[in-house]
Amino acid sequence: MFQVRIHGRGGQGVVSAAEMLSVAAFDEGRFSQAFPSFGSERMGAPVMAFCRIDDREIRLREPVLSPDALIIQDPTLLQQVDVFEGLARNGYILINSSRGFDELGIGDFVSKFRPEHLATVPATEIALSHVGRPLPNAALLGAFAAISGQLRFESVAAAIRARFPGRTGEANVAAAREAHDAVTKLAVANHA
C-alpha cells in the first residue's frame, strides 16, 4: 500500500488534491481512498488530507501516520507543524516552493533521504500563471506523478478534468503538466 499525506491550509485545495489522487488511482484500476482531517475548520488553518493507493482492497480507515509520501502545499507549515512525522527515510517529499531545501532551512534533514525522492516546485506561481488563482493542488499532483511514479500523468489529468470541467480543468491540467515537466527535468539533471 502506498500512503500519501497532504499538508496545507484551509482554502488551498488540500482535500480536493487527495480526492483527485484517489480518482486517478481508481481510473488506473487500483483501490484507493481519500479523506481529510480538520482542526479548526476555517480559511487558513492547517489542514491534512490522506490518500491510500493499493492493488488490493483497503480496509484501513485511520489517518496516515506513516506516509510513503508527503505533499506540502504551504511551506510556512514547516515551522509550525511536524509535517515529517512518521515519514520513512525512503519516503518522498514534495514541497510547494520556489526555494530549495537549504533555503527552506531543512537541507540537513532532507540530506538523509534519497535525492530522487525530493523536489520543490513553485506550484503557486505555476497555478497563478495558468489558472489565475493561487491554488497549488493540481500543479502539485502533476509533480507528484513525476516524482513518485505511482500514477501516470494522463490519469492525474483525467481526474483534474473530472473535478474541474471546461476551461478551469484545462488550465489546471496545464499547471499540472508544467509542474510534472519541471520535476521530470530535475530528475534527469540529477541523474546526469
C-alpha positions as CSV (number, residue, x, y, z in Angstrom):
1,M,0.0,0.0,0.0
2,F,1.2,3.5,-0.9
3,Q,0.1,6.2,1.6
4,V,0.2,9.9,1.0
5,R,-0.3,12.7,3.5
6,I,-1.0,16.2,2.2
7,H,-0.4,19.3,4.4
8,G,-1.8,22.7,3.6
9,R,-4.1,25.4,4.8
10,G,-7.8,25.7,4.5
11,G,-8.8,27.1,1.1
12,Q,-5.7,25.7,-0.8
13,G,-7.5,22.6,-2.1
14,V,-5.8,20.1,0.2
15,V,-9.0,17.9,0.3
16,S,-9.6,18.2,-3.4
17,A,-6.0,17.1,-4.1
18,A,-6.4,13.9,-2.0
19,E,-9.7,13.2,-3.8
20,M,-8.2,13.7,-7.3
21,L,-5.2,11.4,-6.4
22,S,-7.7,8.8,-5.3
23,V,-9.7,9.1,-8.5
24,A,-6.6,8.9,-10.7
25,A,-5.6,5.7,-8.9
26,F,-9.1,4.3,-9.3
27,D,-9.1,5.1,-13.0
28,E,-5.9,3.0,-13.3
29,G,-7.8,0.0,-11.8
30,R,-6.3,0.3,-8.3
31,F,-8.0,0.6,-5.0
32,S,-7.9,4.0,-3.3
33,Q,-9.4,6.1,-0.6
34,A,-9.1,9.8,0.3
35,F,-10.3,11.6,3.4
36,P,-9.5,14.8,5.3
37,S,-8.5,15.7,8.8
38,F,-9.6,19.1,10.0
39,G,-8.6,21.1,13.1
40,S,-10.4,24.4,13.3
41,E,-12.4,24.5,10.1
42,R,-11.6,28.0,8.9
43,M,-9.8,29.5,6.0
44,G,-6.0,29.5,6.5
45,A,-6.0,26.9,9.3
46,P,-3.7,23.9,9.0
47,V,-5.4,21.0,7.2
48,M,-4.3,17.5,6.4
49,A,-5.8,15.1,3.9
50,F,-4.8,11.5,3.2
51,C,-4.8,9.2,0.2
52,R,-4.1,5.4,0.1
53,I,-3.4,3.5,-3.1
54,D,-3.1,-0.3,-3.3
55,D,-3.7,-3.2,-5.7
56,R,-5.9,-4.8,-3.1
57,E,-9.0,-3.7,-1.2
58,I,-8.1,-1.1,1.5
59,R,-9.7,-1.8,4.9
60,L,-7.8,0.8,7.0
61,R,-9.8,3.9,8.0
62,E,-7.4,5.7,10.3
63,P,-5.3,8.7,9.4
64,V,-2.0,8.1,7.7
65,L,0.6,8.1,10.4
66,S,3.5,6.5,8.4
67,P,3.3,8.1,4.9
68,D,5.3,7.0,1.9
69,A,5.0,10.5,0.5
70,L,4.4,14.0,1.8
71,I,2.9,16.8,-0.3
72,I,3.3,20.1,1.5
73,Q,1.2,22.8,-0.2
74,D,2.2,25.6,2.2
75,P,5.9,25.8,3.2
76,T,5.1,28.1,6.2
77,L,3.8,24.9,7.9
78,L,7.4,23.6,8.0
79,Q,8.0,25.9,11.0
80,Q,4.5,25.3,12.6
81,V,3.6,21.6,12.3
82,D,5.7,18.4,12.4
83,V,4.9,17.6,8.8
84,F,7.6,15.0,8.6
85,E,6.3,12.9,11.4
86,G,6.3,9.2,10.5
87,L,8.0,9.5,7.1
88,A,10.4,6.7,6.4
89,R,13.9,7.5,5.0
90,N,12.9,6.1,1.6
91,G,9.8,8.4,1.5
92,Y,9.1,11.2,-0.9
93,I,8.9,14.9,-0.1
94,L,7.3,17.4,-2.4
95,I,7.1,21.0,-1.3
96,N,5.3,23.9,-3.0
97,S,8.1,26.4,-3.0
98,S,10.4,28.3,-5.5
99,R,13.2,27.9,-2.9
100,G,15.4,24.9,-2.4
101,F,15.6,22.7,0.7
102,D,18.6,24.6,2.1
103,E,16.8,27.9,1.7
104,L,13.8,26.5,3.4
105,G,16.0,25.6,6.4
106,I,15.6,21.8,6.1
107,G,18.7,20.9,4.0
108,D,20.3,18.9,6.7
109,F,17.1,17.0,7.5
110,V,16.4,16.0,3.8
111,S,20.1,15.0,3.2
112,K,19.2,11.7,4.9
113,F,16.6,11.0,2.1
114,R,17.2,9.7,-1.5
115,P,17.7,12.8,-3.7
116,E,15.5,11.5,-6.4
117,H,12.6,11.4,-3.8
118,L,12.9,15.1,-3.1
119,A,11.5,18.1,-5.0
120,T,10.4,21.6,-4.6
121,V,8.1,23.1,-7.2
122,P,6.8,26.7,-7.4
123,A,3.2,25.3,-7.7
124,T,1.5,28.5,-6.5
125,E,3.3,30.6,-9.2
126,I,2.5,27.9,-11.8
127,A,-1.2,28.0,-10.8
128,L,-1.3,31.8,-11.0
129,S,0.1,31.7,-14.5
130,H,-2.3,29.1,-15.8
131,V,-5.4,29.3,-13.6
132,G,-5.2,32.9,-12.4
133,R,-5.6,31.9,-8.7
134,P,-3.0,30.8,-6.1
135,L,-4.3,27.2,-5.8
136,P,-1.3,24.8,-5.9
137,N,-3.1,21.5,-5.7
138,A,-3.4,20.5,-9.4
139,A,0.2,21.5,-10.1
140,L,1.5,19.5,-7.1
141,L,-0.4,16.4,-8.4
142,G,1.4,16.6,-11.7
143,A,4.7,16.9,-9.8
144,F,3.7,14.0,-7.5
145,A,3.1,11.8,-10.6
146,A,6.6,12.6,-11.8
147,I,8.5,12.2,-8.6
148,S,6.7,9.1,-7.2
149,G,5.9,7.1,-10.4
150,Q,2.8,5.9,-8.6
151,L,0.4,7.3,-11.2
152,R,0.5,8.1,-14.9
153,F,0.2,11.8,-15.7
154,E,-2.7,11.0,-18.0
155,S,-4.7,9.6,-15.1
156,V,-4.0,12.7,-13.0
157,A,-5.1,14.9,-15.9
158,A,-8.3,12.9,-16.2
159,A,-9.0,13.3,-12.5
160,I,-8.4,17.0,-12.7
161,R,-10.7,17.4,-15.7
162,A,-13.4,15.3,-13.9
163,R,-13.2,17.6,-10.8
164,F,-12.9,20.9,-12.8
165,P,-14.7,20.6,-16.2
166,G,-14.2,23.0,-19.0
167,R,-11.7,25.9,-19.2
168,T,-10.9,25.6,-15.5
169,G,-10.0,22.0,-15.8
170,E,-7.8,22.6,-18.8
171,A,-6.0,25.4,-17.1
172,N,-5.4,23.2,-14.1
173,V,-4.1,20.4,-16.3
174,A,-1.7,22.9,-17.9
175,A,-0.4,23.8,-14.5
176,A,-0.1,20.1,-13.6
177,R,1.8,19.4,-16.9
178,E,4.2,22.3,-16.2
179,A,5.0,21.0,-12.7
180,H,5.3,17.4,-14.0
181,D,7.7,18.5,-16.7
182,A,9.8,20.6,-14.2
183,V,10.2,17.6,-11.8
184,T,11.0,15.3,-14.7
185,K,13.7,17.6,-15.9
186,L,15.1,17.9,-12.4
187,A,15.2,14.1,-12.2
188,V,17.1,13.9,-15.5
189,A,19.5,16.6,-14.4
190,N,20.2,14.8,-11.1
191,H,21.0,11.5,-12.9
192,A,23.3,13.2,-15.5
